[in-house]
Amino acid sequence: MSIKAKLLALLIAPIIVLSAIHILELQRVISGLAETLAAHKEQAMAAVAHNIEGAIVSTNRITLNLAHPKEIAHAVQAADNEVLYDWSHSFTAQGATVLFADARGMVLSRAPAEFRFGDDISRSAWFARALRDGAFVGLAEMDGALHLVSARCVRKYDDLPVGVVAASVPLTPQWLSQFTDDRQVLRVVAAGRSIQNAPTPPGNADFFRLDVAAAGFADPDAFSVAFLPDPQYRQLVALKHATLMTGCLTAVVTIVALALLLASQLRPYAAIVASLRDYARNAASLETVRERLTRLTPARRNELHDIIDALVRMIDAVRTQLDRVRAYAGQLETLAATDALTGLHNRMSISAILQAEKKDFDAHGIPLTVLMLDIDSFKAINDTHGHQTGDAALMIVAKALRGASRKQDSVGRWGGEEFLLVAPGIDAAAAPALAERLRAAVAAEDYPDGLRVTASIGVTQSRPGDTVDTLIGRADAALYQAKADGRNTVRER
């Protein structure tokens, strides 16, 4: 191999290696973000399914309340429209239509449309199933549109079927939107119809089936959700491609330039090769290499001047891209460790903190207290005041826990309305006071809609032979004891 070819190889190899290192580091960041997004998708799908289950339960509760009163059974048998309307009208505030029909399928009463009755629904499959099986909850066509329907048989003397009561909610894009945020598309397919709350994302038609597990629900596979592409992920992929193209172009331009100039200017290139070799061996930083190249620049502008100038510009471009990758990596590390709603540690992050503190306890005997906190009656807050009020309450509780805990304590959202606090250095004597301070702080906050929010707390300390699982298990058992003892209290194990 000629000296010219050897010098070309020595010069271009570090550039290729440097570009490959930067691309691999960027790929690592992209893979980490993809894993985080996948985990967030699982959590979002579970939350949407849970919210839909809540809507199904709420609709089912209407017919459950209206199917059993004796006055209603007598009114259905007597076709008393006025009594049936009075009973059902109070339940339409939830956005549902409530109707009563006799055993032949003749509608006797419909709320809120007081004067719309007398139509025949005997051929509706949901009516036949409710009359035959006693109850039906699922998706069905009603009034020419897809509805969520809950129907129950009305019986006289608890055994003689006299009619059916049904509550229905039309499945509109607006109704579906209440269960998602602006980065999700919810779709329902049933009875030959397909409805979704927003257009299908361009270039991403993958819908993931939701596991809607409401008791007795006839269409558990009807709901699915798709996710809009994450802009940060797309930016990182675009940056990777730009980095790859920049590296390739830089390598090609460098090879061509060096091939033309090496023959007449071999001596200065030895210094350039040495600098690049030092960087490849981690013996010099990019800043050092740039400084060396700058010192080699001749006073008179010539071919060597242009080569060094091109290399310096390339180093500046690489440094800019590397700074950008590091910035993205820092943002991703924060996202991966933080709960998006409360700003506290997420479950993965607080679990890692607990694992580290447990190792300190095992190695040095430093006292370690773990507190498990659960907001009392949180489901009732969501059902009564809506999920936005529930989310606001979660954020206020998180703020109260941060304010009432010590600087060295770590607070994380364990899941739903549960929080975990890791308190190193707190022994069994000091733990009750800390737990009581947290409980009082939560109760003392001002919450929206005049809510009174309280929390129950389970407390335990690490013991020899404990694992993280047994430690959390005791805290959870103490929390359940606090719930059983009346809530808004602290129990220790």
Disulfide bonds with the S-S distance in Angstrom:
none
